[in-house]
Amino acid sequence: MKATKKLDPEKSTRTPKKEETESRNYGGARAGAGRKPFEPTDSERKQVEALSGYGVPFEQIAALVRDGIHVDTLRNKFLLSC
């Protein structure tokens, strides 16, 4: 029969995670890495408003904004009612 070693809950073998003292990285490993949050411009807002007024589906509007954005981003940032 093998002897099992009981772990003391006060003595952990894991190293504690480093405290987050730096600014937000937007998902990247280095400072300034990663994609910046999407902020619509006034011309994009006018374009989306006009296209939705013409009855263009959300998926097609999302493909036309910049290089294409996700439909959820379109709904969140432009406050379109579904």
Secondary structure by P-SEA (a helix, b strand, c coil): cbbbbbbccccccccccccccccccccccccccccccccccaaaaaaaaaaaaacccaaaaaaaccccccaaaaaaaacccc
